[in-house]
C-alpha cells in the first residue's frame, strides 16, 4: 500500500492526466 501511494504520487506529479491510473493504484 505504501509503495502504491508513492508510485501514485510520482505519477501524479509527472502526468496529472494519469489521475485515473493514480486513483486505481490508490484503490489497490
SULKAMO-V73534 format. One record per backbone hydrogen bond with DSSP energy under -0.5 kcal/mol. CO is the residue of the C=O (numbers start at 1). NH is the residue of the N-H. If there is no record, write none. Layout:
co->CO nh->NH
co->CO nh->NH
This chain:
co->1 nh->5
co->2 nh->6
co->3 nh->7
co->4 nh->8
co->5 nh->9
co->6 nh->10
co->7 nh->11
co->8 nh->12
co->9 nh->13
co->10 nh->14
co->11 nh->15
co->15 nh->18
co->16 nh->19
co->17 nh->20
co->18 nh->22
co->19 nh->23
co->20 nh->24
co->21 nh->25
co->22 nh->26
co->23 nh->27
co->24 nh->28
